[in-house]
Amino acid sequence: MPALRSLRSAYPDAEITLIGLPWAQEFAARFGRLVDEFLPFPGFPGFPEETPRSKDIVSFLLTCQHEP
């Protein structure tokens, strides 16, 4: 929270996208004044918190590359 508040305060016109595990979507919705968009992280080999969804990794990376 402090980091998001600081970003919003320092860059009030910035579009802030939170990339996180699917459960964090509720967090992003709750704090919509700090987060403009939520992008669910599909997991990745070596990250133990989420079983990687291999079919979603490529599209996730392509989405990240094409964000302005």
N, C-alpha and C positions, 0 to 999 in steps of 0.2 A: 503494500500500500504506500509506504513512504516514497518509494521510487516512482510509482505511477503519479502520485500527487506532485512530486518534483518535476517530472516530465511535463505534465499538464500546465503547471505554473510557469515553467521556463519557456514552453512552446505552446501557447494556448491555441494556435491555429493548426497545429500538427495533427495529422490523422494517426492515431495510435492503435496498432493492431497487437492484440495479445495472442501469442502462440502458446498453446498449452495442451495438456491432456484433456480428454473429453469432459471430465468432471468439472474443469475450470470454466466451462461455458456459463454455468450458473453464477460464478463469481463475476465474470465479465458483464453479464446482464444486470447484476445487482449494482455494479459500480460503473454504469454506462456513462456517467459524467467524466470518468477518467479513461475509459476504453471505448474506442469507436467501433472496433470490429474484433471478432474472435475467430481464430483459425485453429481448428483442432489438429493436434500433432498425432500422426498415425503410429507413432512408435518407430523404433529403428533398432536394428541388431546391436546389441551391446548396452542398450538402455533398459534396465530391469523393471522399471515402473509400469511399462505397458508392453504387452505382447505385440511385436511388429505386425502390422497389417500390410504385408508385402504389396498387395495389389493397389494400395492407396499411397504408398511412399512416392512413386514417380509423379502422380498427379499433384500431390502436396508440394513437391519440389518445383514442379512447373508453375503452380499457382504462385509460389513465393517469388520465383524469377520474374513473373509478369506483373506483379504488383507495382504500381507507380512509386 
